[in-house]
């Protein structure tokens, strides 16, 4: 089930990659040129995990396409909201969500994705920060704010201005 019943795995990669290029060209790069901060809820690492690992395309082809569309662009900071697979699936079920084809996959698939994200953290430790998302939303929010503050030294910058 390479494409999980929707598209062929390579077709899905091409579609996702095309959408990422449009997002870079029309939204992200112009915003950065204006000096704005850009926050994105998913980016190339999601493609690396879902298409390369989840759909078994391999990291080589995924990174090849990413290099073509993004040139040398990488986020400064990537936050991985991490929690045990069982907890994540339980939350999804509690909120009534199972309409996403990825969410309908077996627990082993989700564990493989989590392991893939954690491997990316190890390979890119300079830009990744792992947030424990197994706690309540207030604690996760506090952790995110503190992590972003520390990474960009925002309190120091604010005090200096």
HUZI-V886553 format. One record per residue. RES is the residue in one small letter. PSI is psi in degrees with one decimal (999 if undefined). OMEGA is omega in radians with two decimals (NA if undefined). Layout:
RES/PSI/OMEGA, RES/PSI/OMEGA
This chain:
x/60.0/-3.09, x/-41.0/-3.10, x/6.7/3.12, x/33.1/3.01, x/-3.6/3.14, x/-72.9/3.14, x/163.3/2.92, x/147.6/-3.07, x/-41.8/3.14, x/-39.8/3.09, x/-43.7/3.12, x/-42.6/3.10, x/-44.4/-3.14, x/-41.5/3.12, x/-46.0/3.13, x/-42.6/-3.13, x/-41.2/3.10, x/-42.0/3.12, x/-39.5/3.11, x/-41.6/3.13, x/-47.4/3.13, x/-41.7/3.14, x/-40.9/3.09, x/-51.7/-3.03, x/-42.0/-3.01, x/-20.0/-3.06, x/-59.0/-2.98, x/-55.8/-3.08, x/-43.3/3.08, x/-39.0/3.12, x/-43.7/3.12, x/-37.4/3.10, x/-31.0/3.09, x/-6.8/-3.12, x/10.2/-3.14, x/156.4/2.99, x/142.7/3.13, x/126.8/3.07, x/127.5/-3.12, x/138.6/-3.10, x/-14.3/3.04, x/150.2/3.09, x/-149.9/-3.01, x/-32.2/-3.14, x/-33.9/3.06, x/-41.2/3.10, x/-42.8/3.12, x/-40.7/-3.10, x/-53.1/-3.04, x/-46.0/-3.09, x/-44.8/-3.09, x/-44.8/-3.06, x/-54.4/-3.08, x/-39.9/-3.14, x/7.4/3.03, x/31.9/3.09, x/-23.7/-3.10, x/145.7/-3.06, x/-30.2/-3.10, x/-49.9/-3.11, x/-37.2/3.12, x/-46.8/3.12, x/-34.2/3.09, x/-49.8/3.14, x/-39.4/3.13, x/-43.6/3.12, x/-34.8/3.14, x/-39.4/-3.05, x/-25.5/-3.02, x/-3.6/-3.10, x/-122.1/-3.12, x/18.6/-3.08, x/130.2/3.00, x/147.0/3.06, x/150.5/3.05, x/-39.3/-3.07, x/134.4/3.05, x/123.6/3.09, x/124.6/3.04, x/112.3/3.07, x/102.1/-2.99, x/140.0/3.03, x/157.8/3.11, x/144.4/-3.10, x/-43.6/-3.11, x/-38.8/3.13, x/-46.0/3.13, x/-44.6/3.12, x/-36.5/3.08, x/-41.3/3.11, x/-40.9/3.13, x/-45.2/3.13, x/-41.4/-3.13, x/-32.7/3.14, x/4.1/3.04, x/17.2/-3.10, x/123.9/2.95, x/22.8/-3.10, x/-8.4/3.11, x/132.0/-3.08, x/-29.4/3.09, x/-39.8/-3.13, x/-23.0/-3.13, x/-4.9/-3.12, x/163.3/-3.14, x/160.6/-3.10, x/-33.3/3.13, x/-36.9/3.09, x/-46.6/-3.13, x/-37.6/3.09, x/-38.1/3.10, x/-40.7/3.10, x/-45.8/3.13, x/-45.7/3.11, x/-37.2/3.10, x/-43.3/3.08, x/-44.2/-3.13, x/-32.1/3.05, x/-39.7/3.08, x/-37.7/3.09, x/-46.9/-3.13, x/-34.9/-3.13, x/-22.6/-3.05, x/48.2/-3.03, x/-26.6/-3.11, x/-32.0/-3.10, x/-11.2/-3.13, x/141.0/2.93, x/133.1/-3.12, x/127.4/3.12, x/129.3/3.08, x/106.4/-3.10, x/9.3/3.14, x/-7.3/3.13, x/-174.8/3.14, x/164.1/-3.04, x/-34.3/3.12, x/-42.3/3.13, x/-38.2/3.10, x/-44.2/3.12, x/-46.2/3.11, x/-43.2/3.13, x/-40.6/3.11, x/-49.5/-3.13, x/-46.2/-3.14, x/-37.9/-3.14, x/-46.0/3.12, x/-43.7/3.11, x/-48.0/-3.11, x/-41.2/-3.10, x/-45.4/-3.09, x/2.5/3.13, x/47.8/-3.03, x/-37.8/-3.13, x/-40.0/3.11, x/-42.9/3.12, x/-42.2/-3.12, x/-40.8/3.14, x/-32.7/-3.11, x/-20.0/-3.08, x/999/NA
